Amino acid sequence: MLQDALTIRYYQRLTDALVEQWNRGYRFDELRLYMDGYLAALRQSDAIEPYQINRLEEETIRFLYDPSNFEMTQAEPDYR
C-alpha cells in the first residue's frame, strides 16, 4: 500500500491516464508500454525515491491486471 502523498498523487495520475487510454481504444500491451515509460521518466527525473517507484510499479501492475478497473459502467434503465 502506498503511503507517501507524492507517490499516491503519481499513482492517481497514472491510473487515470490508463483508464482514459483504455476508453480511447488502447489495449493492455499499449497501456503497459505507457506505464513503463511513465515509470522510466520518474526514475530519470529522481522525482521520488527508487523504492517508492518500485512500490508504485507494483500497485500500478495490480491495477492494470484487475479487469474491474476497465469495465464500462452502464446506465440503469429508466422505468418511468
Secondary structure, 3 states (H helix, E strand, C coil): CCCCHHHHHHHHHHHHHHHHHHHHCCCHHHHHHHHHHHHHHHHHHCCCCHHHHHHHHHHHHHHHCCHHHHCCCCCCCCCC
